[in-house]
């Protein structure tokens, strides 16, 4: 599939799945915005894309900060005037046994996965609506694995057993 006329922004693009997606989008012809909380990592992926003949810029973006997200999208608007594809991929993996999961870690994970997806999607939507459309893909969804003896939706029914 050719994406030659498209601009794609990937959150969490400095490593892992986000890095792989940014590279693939560039291989398919998109201009890619590699965004990451770690600007050095985003820059390395940007260089990798450019060395393979792709077009990319790296931007620092903390998806939990509204001003950071707005600033990153403003940079893209100034550079290319549009965003056609948002791949909201920024996320962290926090692993604890369910009953030991610290609430602070849960909140941190939700800020990144949920608030980050919201802020990124809202910013992209405004641009896409103005330009006539686009695609928003939200990948950073937290998954909670409950202990085997807890069966949703009646999870509290047999807690004593």
C-alpha positions in Angstrom: 0.0 0.0 0.0 1.4 3.4 -0.9 1.2 6.2 1.6 3.2 8.7 -0.4 0.9 11.6 0.2 0.3 10.8 3.9 1.8 12.2 7.1 1.8 9.7 10.0 2.5 10.4 13.6 3.5 7.5 15.9 3.5 8.1 19.6 6.1 5.9 21.5 8.0 5.7 18.2 11.4 5.6 19.8 11.4 1.9 20.5 9.7 -1.4 20.3 6.4 -1.7 18.4 6.3 2.1 17.8 9.7 2.0 16.2 8.8 -0.9 13.9 5.5 0.8 12.9 7.3 4.1 12.1 9.8 2.3 9.9 7.1 0.4 8.1 5.0 3.5 7.5 8.1 5.2 6.0 8.8 2.1 3.9 5.2 2.4 2.6 5.9 6.1 1.6 4.5 8.1 4.5 6.3 11.1 5.9 6.7 10.0 9.5 6.7 11.9 12.8 8.5 9.8 15.4 7.3 11.1 18.7 8.6 9.8 22.0 9.2 11.1 25.6 12.8 10.3 24.9 13.9 12.7 22.1 17.2 10.9 21.6 15.4 7.6 20.9 13.0 9.4 18.5 16.0 11.0 16.7 17.7 7.7 16.3 14.7 6.1 14.7 14.3 9.2 12.5 17.9 8.8 11.3 17.3 5.2 10.6 14.3 6.0 8.4 16.2 8.8 6.6 19.2 6.5 6.0 16.9 4.1 4.2 15.6 6.9 2.0 12.4 7.8 4.0 11.2 11.1 5.2 10.9 11.6 9.0 11.2 14.0 11.8 11.6 13.3 15.5 9.7 15.2 18.2 9.7 15.0 22.0 6.2 14.2 23.2 5.1 13.4 26.7 1.6 12.0 26.0 0.5 12.7 29.6 1.2 16.5 29.1 -1.4 18.5 27.2 1.1 21.2 26.4 3.7 18.7 25.2 1.1 17.0 22.9 -0.1 20.3 21.5 3.5 21.4 20.9 4.3 18.3 19.0 1.3 18.5 16.8 2.0 22.2 16.2 5.5 21.2 15.0 4.0 18.8 12.5 1.5 21.4 11.3 4.4 23.8 10.7 6.5 21.2 9.0 4.0 19.4 6.8 0.6 21.1 7.3 -1.3 18.0 8.1 -1.6 14.7 10.0 -3.3 11.9 8.1 -2.5 8.9 10.4 -2.2 8.8 14.1 -0.8 5.6 15.6 -1.2 6.1 19.4 1.2 3.5 20.6 2.9 5.1 23.6 2.6 2.8 26.6 4.3 1.1 29.5 4.1 -2.4 30.9 3.6 -2.6 34.6 3.4 -6.1 36.0 2.4 -7.0 39.5 0.2 -9.8 41.0 -3.3 -8.3 40.9 -3.7 -8.1 44.7 -0.3 -6.3 45.0 -0.7 -3.8 42.2 0.2 -0.4 43.6 -2.5 2.2 42.9 0.1 4.8 42.0 1.4 2.5 39.3 -2.1 1.9 38.0 -2.7 5.6 37.8 0.6 6.2 36.0 -0.3 3.5 33.4 -3.7 5.0 32.9 -2.2 8.5 32.4 0.0 7.2 29.7 -2.4 4.7 28.0 -5.8 6.5 28.4 -5.0 10.2 28.8 -2.2 9.9 26.3 -4.5 8.3 23.7 -7.2 10.9 24.4 -4.8 13.9 24.1 -3.2 12.6 21.0 -6.4 11.6 19.3 -8.1 14.9 20.1 -5.2 16.8 18.6 -5.1 14.6 15.5 -8.9 14.8 15.1 -8.9 18.6 15.0 -6.3 18.6 12.2 -7.9 15.7 10.3 -11.4 17.2 10.5 -10.0 20.4 9.0 -8.2 18.6 6.2 -11.0 16.2 5.3 -10.3 13.0 7.2 -7.7 10.6 8.4 -7.1 7.5 10.5 -6.7 7.3 14.3 -5.5 4.0 15.7 -5.3 3.6 19.5 -3.0 0.8 20.4 -2.0 1.5 24.0 -4.8 -0.2 25.9 -4.1 -1.5 29.4 -5.0 -5.1 29.9 -5.7 -6.4 33.4 -5.4 -10.1 34.1 -7.4 -11.1 37.1 -6.6 -14.0 39.3 -8.0 -17.3 38.0 -10.6 -17.6 40.7 -12.1 -14.2 39.9 -14.5 -14.4 36.9 -15.9 -11.1 35.6 -18.5 -9.7 35.6 -19.3 -11.1 39.0 -15.8 -10.7 40.2 -16.6 -10.0 43.9 -19.0 -12.9 44.4 -16.5 -15.5 45.4 -13.6 -13.5 46.8 -13.6 -15.6 50.0 -13.0 -18.9 48.3 
